[in-house]
Amino acid sequence: MSKKQPVGVVYSTNPDFVYQYDVEAEKETLPPDKQQLRVSVEHHHRGGKTATIVKGFIGTDADLLQLAKTLKTHCGVGGSAKDGEIVVQGDMRDRVVAFLISKGYKAK
């Protein structure tokens, strides 16, 4: 989620001026059988901790957050979801792939 930036004008002294914003349409969520998710494990840039990363989700932020929540609950660990990827704490690659496949996603 990025902040809305005015298009064309940075500042106006006119009190009746209405800024125009470049509105991005949020992507529609693809059904699970059309999703191509990649699951990997990373240690770098995480303070030496291991994290399982799920990339390639195409859809709304609300659906991404919901999938992340169900994944974290299934694995019993913490994590986060932003910028189209889900981060699950620990090396949960096998559990995550098995869960995604059981829900109908194509995951590797």
N, C-alpha and C positions, 0 to 999 in steps of 0.2 A: 504494500500500500504506500503509494507516494503522495506527497502533498500536491495540491492543485497549484499550478503556476499560471499566472496571467499571461495571455498571449499578446504580444505586440507592445503593450504599454507597461512601463515599470512603475510610474507614479503620475497621478493627475491631481491638479488643484481644483478641478471642477467637482463640486459636491454632488452633482447629479450623474456623474460618470459611472457607468456600469462596466466592470471588468468582464472580459470574455475569457473563459477557461477552456483549455484543450482537454476535453473529457474522453478518457479511454473507456471503451466498452469492455466490461468484464467478460472473460471467456466463459462460454457455456461448458458445463462439466460433461465430459464424454462418459458413456457407460463403461463399467469396469472391463468388459471384454475388449474394448477399443483402446484401453490405456496400456502403454508400454513403460513399466516402472523398472528402474535399475536400483539394486540394493548393493551398497558397498560399506566397507568399514574403514574409518579414518582415525588417525592418531594426531596428525599434524594440526597445528594452530588450535589445539584444544587443551592446552596445559598438560599434555602427556596422557590425557584420559582417552579412552576408546569410545567411539560413537558410531552407530549404524546410521547411514544416510540413505534415504529413499528419494530418488530424483525422477523427474519425468512426468509428474502429475499435471494433467491439463484440466483446469476447471476453476471454479470460484474459490475465493479464500475461505468461505464458510465451509465448503465441502472438504477442503484441505485440512482445516482445523478439526473437523469431525472425524476424518480418517486418522489423523494423528492421535486424537484422543482415544479412539478404539484400539489403535496399535499399542499405545503406551499402557492402556489398561490390560490388554491381553498379555503383554510382556511383564507387567508389574514394575515398570521403571518410569523415570521421568524423561523429558525431552521437550522439543519445541517444533513449530512449523512456521516457516516464512519463506518468501521468495520462491515458492513452488517446490520446496523440498522439506522433508520431514527428518528431524534429527531425534534418534532414540538413544538414550544413554546405554553404554556397554556394547559388547559384541553379541548382538541378538540377530545376526544375519539369517540363521536357519529358521528361527521362530518367525521372523518377519516375512520371509519368503513363503513359508508354509501358510501363514495366516492370509497373506494377500492372494495366494492361489486358491485358498478355500473360499474367499469372497468373490472370486471370479476375475481377478486382475491377472494380467500377463506380467510376471515378475521374474527377473533373473538376478 
